[in-house]
Amino acid sequence: MSRFSIPTILFLALTGCQLSGPPQPADPPSDVKLLELAASSYAYSFGKAPEKLRLDSLGHYQVFPDREELIACVSTTEHTPGPTYNSHGDLILPEGAPYRESWAMLVRYYDYGWGSGIFRRTGGKIGLMSISEMCG
């Protein structure tokens, strides 16, 4: 005979389900929601609104050993902070020249809805994967 009663087993099963976080929706967030999350993450990080924000791709990646994560790749128009020269000293880009910068955003469903906890520039990593692998 088991040492646990049926109410105890049900309690443990229900408690375990609650600890795993809110249920994940079957569908990812809409493109509009992803751009909204990216704009707020960018503004929080840099204190200004992004310029010409664009959603480039969305995918699931094994960035942490225990689970796949939803990663949105976005890009913005940035401006060079100063002149850019090549190794021969030739001017490549003048100060303020526009260029596209890529970003990766980890997207999760939280108790309050969709949110982004990580927003990183290409060249960095999220967990075990480089952003260029995900947003190449």
VOVEXMI-518972 format. One record per residue: residue in three letters; chain; x, z, y of N, C-alpha, C in turn. Coordinates in pm, 1 decimal. Atoms other than C-alpha are relative to their C-alpha. Layout:
N
+---------+--------+----------+----------+----------+----------+----------+----------+----------+----------+----------+
| residuo | cadena |       nu |       nw |       nv |      cau |      caw |      cav |       cu |       cw |       cv |
+---------+--------+----------+----------+----------+----------+----------+----------+----------+----------+----------+
|     ALA |      A |        X |        Z |        Y |        X |        Z |        Y |        X |        Z |        Y |
...
+---------+--------+----------+----------+----------+----------+----------+----------+----------+----------+----------+
END
This chain:
136
+---------+--------+----------+----------+----------+----------+----------+----------+----------+----------+----------+
| residuo | cadena |       nu |       nw |       nv |      cau |      caw |      cav |       cu |       cw |       cv |
+---------+--------+----------+----------+----------+----------+----------+----------+----------+----------+----------+
|     MET |      A |     84.0 |      0.0 |   -118.6 |      0.0 |      0.0 |      0.0 |     88.2 |      0.0 |    124.4 |
|     SER |      A |    -76.9 |     12.3 |   -123.3 |    123.1 |    -83.7 |    350.8 |     -5.2 |    128.9 |     81.6 |
|     ARG |      A |     -4.5 |   -119.4 |    -83.8 |    230.2 |    193.7 |    588.2 |    -67.7 |    -23.9 |    134.4 |
|     PHE |      A |     62.7 |     31.6 |   -128.0 |     70.4 |     12.7 |    884.2 |   -147.8 |    -29.5 |    -19.2 |
|     SER |      A |    143.4 |     28.1 |      6.2 |   -301.5 |      6.3 |    948.4 |    -28.9 |   -133.7 |     67.9 |
|     ILE |      A |     38.9 |    128.6 |    -59.8 |   -484.9 |   -311.1 |   1049.5 |     -1.8 |      8.5 |    152.5 |
|     PRO |      A |     -5.2 |     -7.9 |   -147.2 |   -536.7 |   -187.1 |   1410.1 |    143.6 |      2.0 |     54.0 |
|     THR |      A |   -140.3 |     -3.4 |    -42.9 |   -161.5 |   -116.0 |   1436.6 |     61.4 |   -138.7 |     -7.2 |
|     ILE |      A |    -54.0 |    135.3 |     15.0 |    -72.0 |   -461.7 |   1306.9 |    -55.4 |    -91.8 |    108.8 |
|     LEU |      A |     59.4 |     81.2 |   -106.1 |   -317.3 |   -624.1 |   1549.9 |     59.7 |     34.6 |    135.7 |
|     PHE |      A |    -59.7 |    -42.1 |   -125.8 |   -177.1 |   -418.6 |   1838.7 |    140.3 |    -58.0 |     15.1 |
|     LEU |      A |   -136.1 |     52.9 |     -4.8 |    180.1 |   -519.6 |   1753.0 |      0.1 |   -151.0 |     19.5 |
|     ALA |      A |      7.5 |    145.3 |    -13.5 |     83.0 |   -885.3 |   1718.2 |    -40.0 |    -39.1 |    141.5 |
|     LEU |      A |     44.6 |     32.4 |   -135.6 |   -102.4 |   -889.5 |   2051.1 |    103.5 |     37.7 |    103.6 |
|     THR |      A |   -104.7 |    -40.5 |    -93.0 |    173.3 |   -700.0 |   2230.1 |    114.3 |   -100.0 |     -2.4 |
|     GLY |      A |   -106.5 |    100.0 |     10.5 |    432.1 |   -947.3 |   2100.6 |    -35.6 |   -128.0 |     71.4 |
|     CYS |      A |     44.3 |    120.6 |    -70.2 |    227.5 |  -1236.7 |   2234.2 |      7.2 |     18.6 |    150.2 |
|     GLN |      A |     -1.3 |    -24.2 |   -142.9 |    202.8 |  -1076.1 |   2576.9 |    141.4 |      4.9 |     54.8 |
|     LEU |      A |   -137.3 |     -9.3 |    -47.4 |    577.3 |  -1018.1 |   2602.2 |     65.7 |   -136.7 |     14.8 |
|     SER |      A |    -61.6 |    131.4 |     -7.0 |    648.2 |  -1388.3 |   2563.6 |    -30.4 |    -72.4 |    130.5 |
|     GLY |      A |     30.0 |     59.3 |   -128.6 |    510.6 |  -1458.9 |   2913.3 |   -131.2 |    -75.2 |     -3.9 |
|     PRO |      A |    128.3 |     69.7 |     -6.0 |    214.4 |  -1661.9 |   3029.4 |      3.0 |   -125.3 |    -86.2 |
|     PRO |      A |      2.4 |    121.7 |     81.7 |    100.2 |  -1951.5 |   2810.5 |     40.4 |   -121.6 |     82.7 |
|     GLN |      A |    -44.8 |    120.7 |    -68.8 |    265.4 |  -2279.0 |   2901.9 |   -109.1 |   -106.9 |     -6.0 |
|     PRO |      A |     96.2 |    109.6 |      2.1 |     29.6 |  -2559.3 |   3005.3 |     53.7 |   -115.3 |    -84.6 |
|     ALA |      A |    -41.4 |    112.7 |     83.4 |     34.9 |  -2864.5 |   2780.3 |     66.8 |   -109.3 |     83.3 |
|     ASP |      A |    -53.4 |    105.3 |    -85.9 |    110.5 |  -3096.4 |   3072.9 |     95.1 |     57.9 |    103.3 |
|     PRO |      A |    -90.0 |    -46.3 |   -106.6 |    400.5 |  -3067.0 |   3317.2 |    -71.6 |     -6.4 |    134.3 |
|     PRO |      A |     63.7 |      6.4 |   -131.7 |    322.7 |  -3018.3 |   3685.9 |     -2.8 |   -143.3 |     51.8 |
|     SER |      A |     11.2 |    134.1 |    -58.8 |    218.4 |  -3322.1 |   3888.3 |    122.6 |    -30.9 |     85.6 |
|     ASP |      A |   -110.5 |     41.2 |    -87.3 |    471.4 |  -3522.0 |   4090.4 |    -11.8 |     66.9 |    137.0 |
|     VAL |      A |     22.2 |    -64.7 |   -130.2 |    315.3 |  -3378.8 |   4407.1 |     45.9 |    145.2 |     -4.8 |
|     LYS |      A |    -40.0 |   -139.8 |     14.5 |    365.2 |  -3021.5 |   4279.6 |    151.6 |     11.6 |    -12.5 |
|     LEU |      A |   -146.0 |     -3.2 |     14.9 |    725.4 |  -3096.8 |   4176.7 |     69.5 |    -21.6 |    134.8 |
|     LEU |      A |    -59.7 |     24.9 |   -132.3 |    804.7 |  -3236.8 |   4523.1 |    -22.1 |    119.8 |     92.3 |
|     GLU |      A |     27.8 |   -120.6 |    -78.1 |    640.3 |  -2932.7 |   4681.4 |     97.8 |    111.8 |    -37.6 |
|     LEU |      A |    -96.3 |   -101.0 |     46.0 |    857.5 |  -2700.3 |   4467.9 |    141.3 |    -32.7 |     47.3 |
|     ALA |      A |   -134.7 |     41.3 |    -42.4 |   1170.5 |  -2901.6 |   4546.9 |     18.0 |     20.0 |    150.5 |
|     ALA |      A |     -9.0 |    -16.3 |   -145.7 |   1096.9 |  -2899.9 |   4921.4 |     14.8 |    147.1 |     37.5 |
|     SER |      A |    -10.8 |   -141.9 |    -32.5 |   1047.3 |  -2523.4 |   4926.0 |    132.9 |     58.5 |    -48.5 |
|     SER |      A |   -130.4 |    -47.1 |     49.6 |   1360.0 |  -2461.0 |   4711.8 |    112.4 |    -45.6 |     92.3 |
|     TYR |      A |   -101.4 |     54.2 |    -91.9 |   1566.4 |  -2686.2 |   4940.2 |     -3.5 |     77.2 |    132.3 |
|     ALA |      A |     12.8 |    -70.2 |   -127.7 |   1430.0 |  -2521.0 |   5255.2 |     50.1 |    144.2 |    -10.8 |
|     TYR |      A |    -47.9 |   -136.3 |     20.0 |   1498.0 |  -2174.5 |   5112.7 |    152.9 |      3.9 |     -7.7 |
|     SER |      A |   -145.7 |      2.8 |     17.2 |   1856.6 |  -2272.8 |   5022.8 |     74.0 |    -37.8 |    127.5 |
|     PHE |      A |    -74.6 |     56.0 |   -112.5 |   1948.9 |  -2459.6 |   5341.5 |    -61.9 |     27.0 |    136.8 |
|     GLY |      A |     59.6 |    -36.0 |   -127.7 |   1710.6 |  -2334.2 |   5609.2 |    -56.8 |   -117.1 |     78.0 |
|     LYS |      A |     58.8 |    117.0 |    -65.7 |   1574.3 |  -2680.4 |   5687.0 |    -75.3 |    -81.5 |   -103.9 |
|     ALA |      A |     76.6 |     84.7 |     91.1 |   1332.6 |  -2931.1 |   5539.6 |     88.3 |   -113.7 |    -52.0 |
|     PRO |      A |    -78.4 |    112.5 |     52.4 |   1478.8 |  -3199.6 |   5310.7 |    -42.3 |   -131.5 |     66.1 |
|     GLU |      A |     27.8 |    131.7 |    -56.7 |   1503.1 |  -3554.5 |   5441.3 |    -16.6 |   -101.4 |   -113.2 |
|     LYS |      A |     28.7 |    105.1 |     98.1 |   1349.4 |  -3834.8 |   5231.1 |     14.4 |     50.7 |   -144.0 |
|     LEU |      A |     -0.4 |    -60.4 |    134.2 |   1293.7 |  -3617.7 |   4923.4 |    -69.0 |    -92.6 |    -98.4 |
|     ARG |      A |     54.7 |     91.3 |    100.9 |   1233.6 |  -3822.2 |   4607.9 |     17.3 |     61.8 |   -138.8 |
|     LEU |      A |     -7.6 |    -42.6 |    139.9 |   1154.8 |  -3730.4 |   4245.8 |     58.0 |   -115.6 |    -80.4 |
|     ASP |      A |    -67.1 |    106.0 |     75.4 |   1393.3 |  -3928.6 |   4023.8 |    -34.6 |      1.9 |   -147.8 |
|     SER |      A |     33.6 |     -8.0 |    142.4 |   1318.5 |  -3800.5 |   3672.4 |    -43.0 |    141.8 |    -35.2 |
|     LEU |      A |     46.4 |   -128.3 |     51.0 |   1169.8 |  -3518.2 |   3467.0 |     21.8 |     -0.4 |   -149.8 |
|     GLY |      A |    -23.6 |     -4.3 |    144.1 |   1273.9 |  -3407.8 |   3119.0 |     22.4 |    140.9 |    -50.8 |
|     HIS |      A |    -28.2 |   -127.9 |     66.9 |   1318.2 |  -3125.2 |   2869.2 |    143.7 |     -3.4 |    -51.8 |
|     TYR |      A |   -140.5 |     -7.9 |     41.3 |   1677.4 |  -3014.4 |   2803.2 |     29.4 |    138.0 |    -57.2 |
|     GLN |      A |    -43.6 |   -125.2 |     63.3 |   1842.3 |  -2746.7 |   2586.6 |    112.7 |     58.4 |     84.9 |
|     VAL |      A |   -102.3 |    -54.0 |    -89.1 |   2023.6 |  -2580.7 |   2878.2 |     40.2 |    142.5 |    -37.0 |
|     PHE |      A |    -29.7 |   -133.0 |     50.4 |   2005.8 |  -2235.5 |   2721.9 |    -16.2 |     -3.3 |   -151.3 |
|     PRO |      A |      2.5 |      8.9 |    146.6 |   2061.8 |  -2166.6 |   2350.3 |   -136.7 |     25.0 |    -62.7 |
|     ASP |      A |    123.0 |    -42.4 |     65.6 |   1719.6 |  -2015.6 |   2284.5 |   -123.7 |    -84.4 |     30.6 |
|     ARG |      A |    119.4 |     79.5 |    -30.7 |   1483.2 |  -2272.0 |   2441.9 |     32.0 |   -120.2 |     87.0 |
|     GLU |      A |    -10.4 |    114.6 |    -89.2 |   1435.5 |  -2603.7 |   2611.0 |    -61.3 |     36.5 |    134.3 |
|     GLU |      A |     52.0 |    -23.3 |   -134.3 |   1372.8 |  -2605.9 |   2983.4 |    -43.6 |   -133.4 |     59.8 |
|     LEU |      A |     45.3 |    116.6 |    -73.1 |   1187.4 |  -2848.9 |   3206.9 |     88.3 |    -15.0 |    123.2 |
|     ILE |      A |    -90.8 |     26.0 |   -112.0 |   1434.0 |  -3004.1 |   3452.8 |    -51.1 |   -120.3 |     78.8 |
|     ALA |      A |     37.9 |    108.9 |    -90.0 |   1328.0 |  -3213.4 |   3752.0 |    123.8 |    -41.2 |     78.2 |
|     CYS |      A |   -110.9 |     53.1 |    -77.5 |   1591.1 |  -3437.4 |   3908.3 |    -57.5 |    -62.2 |    126.6 |
|     VAL |      A |     48.0 |     48.6 |   -128.3 |   1534.5 |  -3502.4 |   4276.9 |    120.0 |    -43.8 |     83.8 |
|     SER |      A |   -107.2 |     38.7 |    -90.4 |   1735.0 |  -3659.4 |   4556.4 |    -48.7 |      7.3 |    143.7 |
|     THR |      A |     28.2 |     -8.4 |   -142.8 |   1753.3 |  -3625.6 |   4933.2 |    100.2 |    -86.7 |     75.3 |
|     THR |      A |    -97.1 |     64.7 |    -87.6 |   1919.1 |  -3806.3 |   5219.2 |     75.0 |    109.5 |     73.9 |
|     GLU |      A |    -86.6 |    -94.0 |    -70.6 |   2211.5 |  -3604.7 |   5354.0 |     87.1 |    -79.8 |     96.5 |
|     HIS |      A |    -87.4 |     66.0 |    -96.8 |   2460.5 |  -3680.0 |   5632.6 |    139.3 |     61.3 |     -9.3 |
|     THR |      A |   -137.2 |    -49.4 |      9.6 |   2838.9 |  -3653.7 |   5620.1 |     28.2 |     95.0 |    116.3 |
|     PRO |      A |    -27.2 |    -96.7 |   -106.4 |   2955.3 |  -3346.6 |   5814.1 |    114.6 |    -43.5 |     91.5 |
|     GLY |      A |   -112.2 |     50.9 |    -78.5 |   3262.5 |  -3532.3 |   5936.7 |     40.4 |   -135.5 |    -55.5 |
|     PRO |      A |    -42.2 |    130.1 |     53.0 |   3442.9 |  -3863.0 |   5888.2 |     60.9 |     14.7 |   -139.4 |
|     THR |      A |    -53.6 |      1.5 |    135.6 |   3538.4 |  -3952.9 |   5529.5 |    102.8 |   -112.3 |    -10.3 |
|     TYR |      A |   -109.1 |     96.7 |     11.2 |   3868.9 |  -4128.6 |   5455.0 |     38.8 |    -17.5 |   -146.4 |
|     ASN |      A |    -53.7 |     19.1 |    134.8 |   4015.9 |  -4280.8 |   5139.1 |    144.1 |     49.2 |     -4.0 |
|     SER |      A |   -136.5 |    -51.8 |     15.9 |   4361.9 |  -4193.7 |   5005.0 |    102.7 |    -75.3 |     85.3 |
|     HIS |      A |    -90.7 |     77.1 |    -87.4 |   4519.6 |  -4464.0 |   5228.5 |    -22.2 |     31.5 |    146.7 |
|     GLY |      A |     27.3 |    -37.0 |   -138.4 |   4374.0 |  -4308.8 |   5542.8 |   -100.9 |    -90.0 |     69.3 |
|     ASP |      A |    100.3 |     88.3 |    -59.1 |   4112.2 |  -4579.1 |   5596.2 |   -133.5 |     73.4 |      9.3 |
|     LEU |      A |    130.2 |    -61.3 |    -18.4 |   3778.2 |  -4465.6 |   5733.9 |   -100.5 |    -62.7 |    -95.7 |
|     ILE |      A |    102.7 |     47.1 |     94.5 |   3509.0 |  -4493.0 |   5464.3 |   -138.4 |     20.4 |     60.5 |
|     LEU |      A |    129.0 |    -33.3 |    -60.8 |   3216.1 |  -4317.0 |   5632.5 |     23.8 |     77.1 |    129.5 |
|     PRO |      A |    -13.8 |    -77.4 |   -123.7 |   3186.3 |  -4200.4 |   5992.8 |    -79.9 |    130.0 |     -8.5 |
|     GLU |      A |     75.7 |   -124.5 |     -6.0 |   3055.4 |  -3857.4 |   6082.0 |   -149.2 |    -30.3 |     16.1 |
|     GLY |      A |    144.8 |     17.0 |     -9.8 |   2678.4 |  -3833.4 |   6031.5 |    -56.1 |   -116.1 |    -79.8 |
|     ALA |      A |     48.0 |    113.3 |     80.0 |   2656.8 |  -4129.8 |   5792.1 |    -93.9 |     50.1 |   -109.9 |
|     PRO |      A |     92.1 |    -45.5 |    104.7 |   2358.0 |  -4100.0 |   5556.9 |     49.5 |    -38.5 |   -140.3 |
|     TYR |      A |    -28.9 |     28.8 |    141.3 |   2404.4 |  -4083.7 |   5178.2 |   -103.9 |     74.3 |    -83.5 |
|     ARG |      A |     95.0 |    -66.3 |     90.2 |   2187.9 |  -3985.4 |   4878.1 |     71.9 |    109.0 |    -78.1 |
|     GLU |      A |    -52.1 |   -113.0 |     77.1 |   2251.0 |  -3646.9 |   4716.8 |   -101.2 |     33.3 |   -108.9 |
|     SER |      A |     87.1 |    -33.5 |    112.3 |   2110.1 |  -3557.2 |   4373.3 |      0.9 |    149.8 |    -25.3 |
|     TRP |      A |     19.3 |   -141.2 |     27.1 |   1976.3 |  -3216.6 |   4274.5 |    -74.0 |     16.6 |   -131.9 |
|     ALA |      A |     76.9 |    -33.6 |    119.9 |   1846.7 |  -3054.5 |   3955.5 |    -74.4 |    130.1 |     27.2 |
|     MET |      A |     83.9 |   -115.8 |    -22.3 |   1564.0 |  -2804.8 |   3958.4 |    -60.7 |     42.3 |   -134.1 |
|     LEU |      A |     60.7 |    -54.9 |    120.9 |   1467.9 |  -2583.1 |   3664.0 |   -142.6 |     40.4 |     35.7 |
|     VAL |      A |    141.3 |    -24.8 |    -28.5 |   1086.6 |  -2566.1 |   3651.8 |    -59.7 |     78.5 |   -116.0 |
|     ARG |      A |     65.1 |    -83.6 |    101.1 |    897.2 |  -2292.3 |   3466.4 |   -140.3 |     36.6 |     45.8 |
|     TYR |      A |    134.0 |    -49.4 |    -30.4 |    540.7 |  -2172.1 |   3444.3 |      5.5 |    152.0 |     -1.4 |
|     TYR |      A |     -3.7 |   -144.9 |    -13.9 |    521.6 |  -1812.8 |   3570.7 |   -142.9 |     53.9 |      6.3 |
|     ASP |      A |    132.0 |    -62.4 |    -11.7 |    232.8 |  -1566.2 |   3603.7 |    -80.9 |    -58.9 |    116.2 |
|     TYR |      A |     67.2 |     52.2 |   -119.4 |    151.5 |  -1714.7 |   3946.1 |    -14.3 |   -152.4 |     -1.8 |
|     GLY |      A |      7.1 |    146.7 |      8.9 |    182.7 |  -2080.9 |   3834.0 |    139.3 |    -60.1 |    -11.2 |
|     TRP |      A |   -128.9 |     69.1 |      8.8 |    461.9 |  -2338.4 |   3841.3 |     94.0 |     48.3 |    109.4 |
|     GLY |      A |   -100.5 |    -43.3 |    -96.5 |    784.9 |  -2232.5 |   4011.3 |    137.8 |    -47.6 |    -40.5 |
|     SER |      A |   -138.4 |     40.0 |     25.2 |   1153.7 |  -2308.7 |   4038.8 |     91.2 |    118.5 |     25.6 |
|     GLY |      A |    -93.0 |   -110.8 |    -15.8 |   1419.4 |  -2046.4 |   3981.2 |    141.4 |    -45.9 |     29.3 |
|     ILE |      A |   -136.3 |     51.7 |    -19.0 |   1729.5 |  -2268.7 |   3994.7 |     -9.1 |   -136.4 |     66.6 |
|     PHE |      A |     -6.0 |    127.7 |    -72.6 |   1804.3 |  -2552.8 |   4239.8 |    147.8 |    -25.8 |     28.1 |
|     ARG |      A |   -144.9 |     22.4 |     -9.6 |   2155.6 |  -2699.9 |   4211.2 |     34.2 |   -144.9 |     30.6 |
|     ARG |      A |    -53.0 |    132.0 |    -34.7 |   2354.5 |  -2994.1 |   4343.8 |     71.4 |    -61.8 |   -119.8 |
|     THR |      A |    -74.6 |     70.3 |    104.6 |   2497.9 |  -3258.3 |   4112.1 |    146.7 |     40.2 |      8.1 |
|     GLY |      A |   -137.8 |    -46.8 |      6.4 |   2843.8 |  -3153.5 |   3998.3 |      6.0 |    141.1 |    -55.1 |
|     GLY |      A |      7.6 |   -134.8 |     53.9 |   2731.7 |  -2806.2 |   3894.9 |    -58.0 |      0.3 |   -139.8 |
|     LYS |      A |     59.4 |    -16.7 |    133.1 |   2575.7 |  -2670.5 |   3576.5 |   -124.2 |     87.0 |     10.1 |
|     ILE |      A |    109.5 |    -93.7 |     23.7 |   2252.9 |  -2510.3 |   3468.8 |     13.9 |     38.7 |   -146.3 |
|     GLY |      A |    -21.0 |    -45.0 |    136.5 |   2315.2 |  -2298.3 |   3162.8 |    119.2 |    -70.3 |    -62.6 |
|     LEU |      A |   -107.5 |     64.6 |     75.4 |   2518.5 |  -2497.8 |   2910.8 |     22.0 |   -146.6 |     36.2 |
|     MET |      A |     -8.1 |    144.2 |    -26.6 |   2461.9 |  -2846.7 |   3057.3 |     38.4 |    -28.8 |    144.5 |
|     SER |      A |    -31.4 |     43.6 |   -135.9 |   2613.0 |  -3022.9 |   3354.1 |   -118.0 |    -77.4 |     55.9 |
|     ILE |      A |    112.5 |     67.6 |    -65.0 |   2365.5 |  -3159.4 |   3602.5 |     13.7 |   -150.5 |    -12.0 |
|     SER |      A |    -17.9 |    144.5 |     13.2 |   2519.1 |  -3506.0 |   3576.5 |    -46.4 |    -49.9 |   -137.5 |
|     GLU |      A |     53.1 |     37.7 |    131.3 |   2423.8 |  -3508.1 |   3202.7 |   -151.8 |    -16.3 |      5.6 |
|     MET |      A |    145.7 |      2.3 |     -7.2 |   2060.5 |  -3443.8 |   3293.1 |    -50.6 |    -99.6 |    103.4 |
|     CYS |      A |     49.4 |     80.3 |   -112.4 |   2032.0 |  -3635.8 |   3617.6 |     88.3 |   -121.3 |     27.8 |
|     GLY |      A |    -94.6 |    109.4 |     -8.0 |   2308.7 |  -3893.8 |   3564.0 |    -32.9 |   -105.1 |     94.0 |
+---------+--------+----------+----------+----------+----------+----------+----------+----------+----------+----------+
END
